[in-house]
Amino acid sequence: MNDDQLEKICNRDGFIAALDQSGGSTPKALRLYGIDESAYSGDEEMFSIVHGMRTRIMTSPSFDGSRILGAILFENTMDREVEGKPSARYLWEVKNVIPFLKVDKGLAAEADGVQLMKPMPELDALLARAKENGVFGTKMRSLIKLANSAGVKAIVDQQFEIGRHIVEAGLVPIIEPEIDIHSPEKEQAEALLKDAMLAHLDALGPDQKVMLKLTLPERENFYAECVNHPNILRVAALSGGYTRDEANSRMSRNHGVVASFSRAFTEGLTAQQSDEEFDATLDSSIASIYEASRT
């Protein structure tokens, strides 16, 4: 583990840019960017276009480690280059931004009000490739829709079981048990989730460090016990479908939590913008999310 990266993720101001839309969510991300499905044919063309979008973001003068702690990459992005360097190495060596890698393979069918992660049979090989590429940590997402105690327990059990495995491989896992912002039982689900996470955190050894990525809660500072837990390096928050203004407002009321926004981070960016317009829009986005994450 890189000591400079560890110090940065633990102690510096900033936020984590989520650039990890995968196969299922890429068409929507491209539509928001001003490119519809008629502009490409097949996955390879689609991923080439989205890599162009991510490259434009990463190479922007506004995008660097002065305000951005880390960036989460999709596997396909890690396997490509930015300005002649492997993407993850470009992030750290050129931009001083810590690289993370999305490792989950999507969501299983809903059961007990939740969607667990699909099996990851090639996880060990992926973790080895990530380490070779200079990746610091991983991210994996599951989804909670209802306050079902059995479902929430299953989500957290799965996240921490795989999380321990990732720690043993020498990487830092970002555990992301997202709660649907439209859930009719969102606040009750948050209570179940926090209790389940704290039980697992308390069972970790002193050297088993993890991160969390959580839906912004209904009650301010609801996850403070997680933020202050000795096994937590950092707690991040996802935007989850909130507008950037709403997500930033909620962020600013949750002390010690940093943003890890995806759609809200790229809100307003389009392929049709000039470089000057693109950079100005991105700079405004970064500035607002950075300020919200400093509280």
N, C-alpha and C positions, 0 to 999 in steps of 0.2 A: 504494500500500500504506500502511495506517495505521501510523504509527511507534509509537503507544502499543500497538497490538495486537502488532506485531512484538517490541517489548521484553517484553511480557507472555509471549508464547508461548516466547520464548527463555530467560527468566530467572526466572520466578515459579514457586513451588510450586503444585501442583494437578494436575488431570487433565481429560480431554476426555470429555464425556458423549456417547455415540452414540445419537441419537434418530432414526435414519435407516432404520428398517425400511421396506421398499418393498412393492409389491403382493404379492409372493410370500411374504414373511415376516410381513406384517401380521396375518393371522388367528391365527397362533401367538402373536404378541405380545399380541393381544387376549385369547386364551384364558388366558394366564398372568395377565392383568390381571383375569380374572373375567368376561369377556364372550365368549360363544360365538357361532357363526355364525348361530344362530337370532335373534339380536338385531338383525340388519341384513340388508338385501337389496341386493346390488350394490355395486360399488366406491365409488360416491359416498357412500353411507351409511357404508360401512366406513371410508373416509378421514376423514369428518366425526367419527366416533366416536374414531378414533385421534388426530385433532387435538385432541379434547377431553382425551384422556389426556395428550398432550404439553403442552397448555396448563396442565393441572393441575400437571404437574411444573415447568414453567418459571416459573409464577407463585407457586410455593411459597416461603414465607419462607426455607427451607433452601437454595434453589437461587440462588446468586449467585456473583459473581466472586471472592469471598474464598477459595474452595476449588476453584472450577471454572474452568479456563483457557478452554475452548471447548466448543461443542456442534455436532455434525454433524446437519444437517437433510436430510430427503428433499425432493425438488423440490416435491411437493405441499404440504409444510409451509411452504417458503419462499414459496409463492404465497398463503398464508393470513395472517391477522392474529392477534396476541395482544394483548388489551386495546386494540384500536384502532390498533395499529402493525403494519406488516409484520414477520413473525416474526424475520427476521435483524436488523432494526433494533431490535426490542424486546430481543433478547438483549444487544446491545452497549450501547445507549443507556440501558436501564433496569437491566439486570443485570450489566453489565460482563463479559459472557461473549462470547468471540470466535466469530462464526458461520462454520461450514464447510458445504459442500454436497456431498452424494453425487451424483456425475455419471455413474457407470457405469449400464449398462442390463441388468445381470445377467450370468450366466455362460453361455458357450457349452458345447456338448457336450464330454465328456471325451475327451482325446487325449493320448498320451504321459504318462499319469498326472497330468494337470493339466486345469483348466478356465480357459481364457482369458476375457477379457471380450468380450461381444458388441460388434459395431460401434456407434459413437456418431455417426451422421450429423449430428445436430443439436447437436454439442458446442459449436461456436463461438457459436451463438445462446444456448445455456444459459449459457456463461461470461459473455457480455455481460449477460444478465439478472442473473446472480449479482453482477456488479460494480455494477450499478444498485441492487441491494438492499443493498449494503454488506457483501457476503460477503468474507471474508479469504482463504479457501482452499477446496480441494476434497478429496474422498476417492473413491477407486475401488478396488474389490476384485476380486481373482482368487484361485483356489484351487489349492493343490498337495496332491495325495493320495499321490504316490509319489516316491521319490528317482530320478527319471528326468532325466538331465542335459539332454537335448534339450528336455523339457517345461519344466524350471525355467528354462532359458535363454530359451525363448519367452515365458514369463510375465514375466521381468524386462525383456526387450527391449521388450515391448509396454507395460509400465508406464512405463518411462523415456521411451519415444518420446512417449507421450501426456503424460507429466509435463512434458517440455520444452515442449510446445505450451501447456500450462496456464501455465507460468512466463512464456512470451512474451506471454500474454494478461494478465499482471499479477496473477496469483493464485498462492498457494502450494499445490502438490499434496501431499496425503497419499497416498503410494504404499503399497498394502496387498496384498502377495502372501501371503495367509494360508496356513498349513500346517495341514491337518486334524489336530486333536489325537488322532484315533484312527488316524492313519496307522501302519502297521507299520514304516515306514521314516522316522519323524519326525526322528530325530537326523541321519540321513544327508542327508535333504532340507534340513535347516537348514544343513549345511556347504555344500551346493551353492548354496543361496540366498545365503548371506553372500558367497561368492566372486563370484557374479554381480553382486550389488548393489554391492560395493566397486569392481569394474571400471567399472561405469557411473558411480558417484559420482566416481571419479578422473578421468573424462572430462568432467565438467561444468565450465563456466567459473566463475570466482570469484563471479559475481553470480547464478548459477543455484542458488537455495536450495530444498530440498525437505524434506519430512518423511516418516517411515516409520511404518507401523502393522503390527506383526509379532506372530505367535503367540508366546506365552511359551515360551522355549526349555528344552530338557532340561538344559543346562549353564548354571550361573549366569554372568551377565555375558558370555554368548556373543557378543552383538552390541556389545560395548564399542567396537570399531573404528568401527562405524557411529555410535554415540552421540557419539564424539569427532571425527567427520569434519567438516572445515570447511564442507562444503556442506549439512550437516544442521542444521536449526533445532531439531528435537526428534524423538526416537524414542518412539512410543507402543506400547502392547501391547494386544491384544484378548483378551477372556476366552475366546472360542472354544468355549464349551460347558462350561468349568469352572464349578463353583459359585463364588459370590463369595468364600467363605473360601479355597478353593483358589487362585483367581486372585490374591487379595490376598497369599497366602503366597508364591506364585511371583514376584509383582511386587516384593515387599520384598527379594528376593534378587538383583534385577537393578538395579544402581545406575545412576542417570541416566535411567532409563526411566520414563515416566508412563503411567498407565492410559488406555485409551479403550474402556470397557466399554459394552455394549449390554444384553443380557439380564441380566448380573450386576449392572448398575447399577440396573435396575428390579425386581430380585428382591424379592418380598415386597409389592409395591404392588398393590392391588386397587381396583376401582371401588366396592366395597361399604364400604370404610373411611370413617370420618368424616374431616373435614379434619384434625382433631387427630391421629388415628391415621396418616393418610397422611403428614403432615408429619414425624411422629416416625420413621416407617419410612424415609422418604427421607433425613432428617437422619443417621440411623445409617448408612445406605448410603454417603452422601457422606463422612462422617467416616472410615469404614474405608478407603475407596478413596483418599481424600486422604492418609491416613497411609502407606499402602502405596506411594504414588507419591512420597513425600518422600525415599526412601532413595537 
